[in-house]
C-alpha cells in the first residue's frame, strides 16, 4: 500500500501576513515551531455561468513538480499539500535565511536594461535567454545556499540550465521574470532555488478534454501536440513577438552550456516511469482523478523522450 502525502491543515487562528506578488490568494504564517511558511490557495475554473467551480489542480501539480525536482537533485522550494478554512492549496517553507532578501528577476533585469517593463509579467520580449544568463554572470551569482551541486555543475548559470530542463519536462509555462530570483545575504548574491511550478502537467484541463486528447487520432489534438505547443515566458531575441516553447528554451540553454545540459539530461535519464507513477499514487484521490494522472504521466513520458534524444546533438 502506497503511503499518501499528508494534507496539512493550516490553523484558522494563525497570524497571517499578506503576500502581494502573484495572482493567487496567499499569506505567510508561522507554524508552532516558529518557522515561516507561505500558504497558496488553488484557483478554480467556473462553468455554467459561474454556478459550478472546478479546481485547477495547482496543488497536486506543485507537489509533483517539487518531488520531481528532488529526483533530479535540483535546488528547489519544498511544497506540501494543505488546506486553509476548507480551501485546497499548498504550503511552502521560506527558503530565505534570516537577514536574507529575495531579488526577483524583473528587479534584476531592470537594473541592467534601460526601460525594462518591471511591472509587466507576460509578453516581456526583453525577458530573453541571453539577458537572463547575462544577468546571472554579471552579478557573480553563487550557487544556491546549502545546495551540494552535481558533479559537472560548478556555477549558477549551469544550475539554471537544470531549471529550464525541469520546465521542458513538466511543461511549466510560468517561468516569467518573477519566477526566478537571486538571494542577497551578507553582501553576497546566490541563485534562488527553483520555485512556483503550479502551471504544469496539464493541471488546468478538464477531465473531458484530457480523455479526448488521450484517445484522439487527430495528431493536431493529441497529447504530443499539447506538449509541443507549451510556451515559456522566455524569448530567444528581444525582437521576437512570441515566446519560446519550453522545449526550445532548454535547447537554447543547451547550445550555450552543453556540458551542463548533458549532466542534467543524464540525471533525467535515471528517472523511471515507475518512479513517477509511485509519486502520483501518493496524491490523495480526493484531489486528483485517474484521468488527470494518466494525462500528466503521458506529458512526462513524451517530454522525457524528446529531451533525452537531445543528447545525440551534444558535442
C-alpha positions, 0 to 999 in steps of 0.5 A: 500500500502506497503511503499518501502525502499528508494534507496539512491543515493550516490553523484558522487562528494563525497570524497571517501576513499578506503576500502581494506578488502573484495572482493567487490568494496567499499569506505567510504564517508561522507554524508552532515551531516558529518557522515561516511558511507561505500558504497558496490557495488553488484557483478554480475554473467556473462553468455554467455561468459561474454556478459550478467551480472546478479546481485547477489542480495547482496543488497536486501539480506543485507537489509533483513538480517539487518531488520531481525536482528532488529526483533530479537533485535540483535546488528547489522550494519544498511544497506540501499539500494543505488546506486553509478554512476548507480551501485546497492549496499548498504550503511552502517553507521560506527558503530565505535565511534570516537577514536574507532578501529575495531579488526577483528577476524583473528587479534584476533585469531592470537594473541592467536594461534601460526601460525594462517593463518591471511591472509587466509579467507576460509578453516581456520580449526583453525577458530573453535567454541571453539577458537572463544568463547575462544577468546571472554572470554579471552579478557573480551569482553563487550557487544556491545556499546549502545546495551540494551541486552535481558533479559537472555543475560548478556555477549558477548559470549551469544550475539554471540550465537544470531549471529550464530542463525541469520546465521542458519536462513538466511543461511549466509555462510560468517561468516569467521574470518573477519566477526566478530570483537571486538571494542577497545575504551578507553582501553576497548574491546566490541563485534562488532555488527553483520555485512556483511550478503550479502551471504544469502537467496539464493541471488546468484541463478538464477531465473531458478534454484530457480523455479526448486528447488521450484517445484522439487520432487527430495528431493536431489534438493529441497529447504530443501536440499539447506538449509541443505547443507549451510556451515559456515566458522566455524569448530567444531575441528581444525582437521576437513577438512570441515566446519560446516553447519550453522545449526550445528554451532548454535547447537554447540553454543547451547550445550555450552550456552543453556540458551542463545540459548533458549532466542534467539530461543524464540525471533525467535519464535515471528517472523511471516511469515507475518512479513517477507513477509511485509519486502520483499514487501518493496524491490523495484521490480526493484531489486528483482523478485517474484521468488527470494522472494518466494525462500528466504521466503521458506529458512526462513520458513524451517530454522525457523522450524528446529531451533525452534524444537531445543528447545525440546533438551534444558535442 
